[in-house]
Amino acid sequence: MSFLTTVLAEAETHVELPMPAWAFGAIAIVIFIALAFVIWSFRDVANRHSHRSAPDAAAHAGAPGATHHGTGHPTQGH
């Protein structure tokens, strides 16, 4: 019975947080915004380097079920 009373006595103790509760949420939001910016900065990276993958793309163009979608945007100067 002494173990049970010890556990119950510890459950009633009040633990002071190192900062206000809203600050934890604010920190989480800032971290998620930073991670979203990192992900956003890598958007469309594969298409930026299409000249490097052109030989592989040409080799796979004749594969069964492959479809041809054109050569890209007409404004691309590659």
C-alpha positions as CSV (number, residue, x, y, z in Angstrom):
1,M,0.0,0.0,0.0
2,S,2.9,2.4,0.5
3,F,3.8,2.3,-3.2
4,L,0.3,3.3,-4.1
5,T,0.3,6.2,-1.7
6,T,3.7,7.3,-3.0
7,V,2.4,7.3,-6.6
8,L,-0.7,9.2,-5.7
9,A,1.2,11.7,-3.7
10,E,3.5,12.3,-6.7
11,A,0.6,12.7,-9.0
12,E,-0.7,15.7,-6.9
13,T,2.5,17.6,-7.2
14,H,2.5,20.7,-9.4
15,V,5.2,21.0,-12.0
16,E,6.1,24.6,-13.1
17,L,6.6,24.9,-16.8
18,P,9.8,26.8,-18.0
19,M,7.7,29.2,-20.0
20,P,4.0,30.0,-20.6
21,A,1.9,27.3,-22.2
22,W,1.1,29.5,-25.3
23,A,4.9,29.8,-26.0
24,F,5.1,26.1,-26.7
25,G,2.5,26.5,-29.5
26,A,4.2,29.6,-30.8
27,I,7.5,27.7,-31.1
28,A,5.8,24.8,-32.9
29,I,4.2,27.2,-35.4
30,V,7.5,28.9,-36.1
31,I,9.2,25.5,-36.6
32,F,6.4,24.4,-39.0
33,I,6.6,27.6,-41.0
34,A,10.4,27.2,-41.3
35,L,10.0,23.7,-42.5
36,A,7.3,24.7,-45.0
37,F,9.7,27.3,-46.4
38,V,12.4,24.7,-46.8
39,I,10.0,22.4,-48.7
40,W,8.7,25.3,-50.8
41,S,12.2,26.3,-51.8
42,F,12.8,22.9,-53.4
43,R,9.7,23.1,-55.6
44,D,10.1,22.1,-59.2
45,V,13.8,21.2,-58.7
46,A,13.6,18.2,-61.1
47,N,12.4,20.4,-63.9
48,R,15.2,22.9,-63.4
49,H,17.8,20.3,-64.3
50,S,16.0,18.6,-67.2
51,H,19.1,18.9,-69.4
52,R,20.9,16.5,-67.2
53,S,18.2,13.9,-67.3
54,A,17.5,14.2,-71.1
55,P,19.5,11.1,-72.1
56,D,17.7,8.9,-69.6
57,A,14.4,10.4,-70.6
58,A,15.1,9.6,-74.2
59,A,16.0,6.1,-73.4
60,H,12.8,5.5,-71.5
61,A,10.6,7.2,-74.1
62,G,10.3,4.0,-76.1
63,A,9.2,1.9,-73.1
64,P,5.8,0.2,-73.4
65,G,3.1,2.4,-72.1
66,A,5.2,5.6,-72.3
67,T,3.5,8.7,-73.5
68,H,5.1,11.8,-75.0
69,H,4.1,15.1,-73.4
70,G,6.0,17.5,-75.6
71,T,9.4,19.2,-75.2
72,G,8.4,21.6,-72.4
73,H,7.3,25.2,-72.3
74,P,7.8,27.2,-75.5
75,T,9.4,30.0,-73.4
76,Q,12.2,27.8,-72.1
77,G,15.6,28.8,-73.6
78,H,17.3,25.4,-73.1
